[in-house]
Amino acid sequence: MTPTAGTIDKNEYFFGHKACAGCGGSLTVRIALKILGPRAVAVLPAGCMSAVGFNFPQLAFLNNAIISTFAGTASMMTGLEAGLRARGERDCTVVGFAGDGGTADIGLQALSGALDRGDNILYICYDNEAYMNTGVQKSGLTPFGARTTTTPAGARVRGNVREKKNMLRIVAAHGAPYAATASVGYLDDYMRKVQKAAGLRGVKYLHVLAPCPTGWGIASDETVEVAKEAVDCGLFPLYEYEGGAFRQTVAPKGGSIERHLRRQRRFQHLTDEDIAHITVRRASET
Amino acid sequence: MNDGCAQRAFLSGNEAFACGVRLAGPKVISAYPITPQTVVVERLSEMVEDGSLAAEFIHVESEHSALSCAMGACAAGVRTFTATSSQGLLYMAECLPYAAGGRFPIVMMNANRAVALPWNIYGDQSDALSQLACGWIQAYAQSAQEGLDMVLLAYYTAEHPAVRTPFMVNLDGFHLTHTYEVVDIPARADAEAFLPPFETDNRVDFDEPKNMAFSAGPGHCAVFKYKQHAAVLRARAVVAEAEERFARTFGRRYTGLVENYMTQDAEYVLVTLGAVAGLCRDVAAQLRRAGVKAGVVRIRYMRPFPDAELTAALESARAVAVLEKDISPGRAGAVFSEVLGVLAGRPALGAVGGLGGEDIAARDVHAIFDRLRAGETGVYFIGIGGVTI
């Protein structure tokens, strides 16, 4: 049974950290650890969640947790899983929480290696769509049109000119037993996927849309709403990949792409043509 | 080779090293192939396959992942091993101080090899000597036997509660990794008697959860670095303790951070490291017969650095030369720079040789002593000369 607001673990496993108000990434970590419980071993590479959670002596994880190198999330998870198994530890989950840059850019090679080996790990990417920890620079998962500090919006170039990498397809192409997208706007769907993934063997991959008020230019109380809206307007569909097939897990309720984009400061420079382009792209993806 | 009894075998340096690793019994091995390290990981793979080594061999996709994976396994509390060389060592370089700072006592074999550019697969010491500041203990073997024995000594020292620091054992690429000699392989029971099981509280613990590999700001960072430095310095005493215990268990005695040859009254001393030391001793012996008071110091450990041992060994020296297979362009070889610190201003000559696998012949070593006796100082390349600009 997937927990509800009433039945979810009341213990906090990630608290007292220094994340910004309204941080989607910290919500991703907090909720996953409530599902996985005290026998989860968390690996976090350099990035927002390690930066806010591991400041000696203020250590914010109730679970066993470790910072990996930026590129080494998946490889450190592999070693931990093998080591714990060698010690005879059972019923524990090695879970990784890496950002979009740590996953789709610098950590992609190590993730590919783990997928190739079929290691028994749960890899969760909290995707806030840029290098937020270092001050909002473009990553391989920054969407088309987004203004970041390295893709400024000016007269000649209007923000990021490239599309997001499709991590779900990249992971699926490795033959992963389970991969899914999720959103902090749909926590019930996310919790169900975490729970399901934890019960499977092999590399399980969850890709979670986790808005960043600071980098996206939204109010700190809009995180969940914007994350929900991204799903509903069709820009971030919620899928599950299992047994070689993709399945949509949440039917989008509909909604204006333009309204969704224009409320975010990072997209405010977009022209009508840009929004039309994004809308057409959305249609061809789904 | 699998019956667990002591025996003698004709082995290459890599093969002997793999036998040493099997005796140490790591639970997790993560490695990526690179010449000339490959044979050690091939043998270990075979040992895992044939059941004579109860370890998991993890086929990582890079050296960076090799050490990252080893850190993960070590953080889970099990003994781990990896091996690399040259470009691989540099590719994993980010993980080197990480493992040291995390106090993960991983043992790694490094097959010393030249560093690109130019591309060159042959032996020199540029790779490891570029990483002296990474926080690892660094030892250099001169024979396959010493390499095998150093595996056990390395785990003993690295895992010792007073040290808890990763340990890099260096074997000269090809000169040592690929040459064969008769090697004594200890009995498994003796190895187990020598090397206690790996115990640490610096690991994942479900009863007392840990947050590991954390950040530390300006107020705390230096304290952790200080403790690392102190731990590596404490390794001096632990190396001595390990070697004494080793001698009692196996009957082979090593000599600590350095190995001296006729240094007691030597006026001209050549300091070197690795497999070339044997040749240097031969030349020194010839010079002695000719009435020249020559001596040789073989550095066995670059970290901790043998300051006191060198000071003692060089007490009677009028001039000191260093022979090493690396160059830090714009300065000198790394060993030369370090040895200068104990010479108290005495004349010093740096001989850079063996780069990219170039042979070092007896005449080259004679020439070092000749130059030293002629009062030459500074740095020169064997076969080329001093740099003129």
Interface residues (C-beta under 8 A of the other chain):
Chain A: P38 R39 V41 V43 S50 A51 G53 F54 N55 F56 P57 L59 A60 F61 L62 N63 N64 A65 I66 I67 S68 T69 A71 G72 A74 S75 M76 M77 T78 G79 L80 E81 A82 G83 L84 R85 A86 R87 E89 C92 Q109 A110 S112 G113 D116 R117
Chain B: K27 V28 S30 E56 I58 H59 V60 E61 S62 H64 S65 A66 S68 C69 A70 M71 G72 A73 C74 A75 A76 G77 V78 T80 E94 C95 Y98 V204 D205 F206 P209 K210 N211 M212 A213 F214 S215 A216 G217 H220
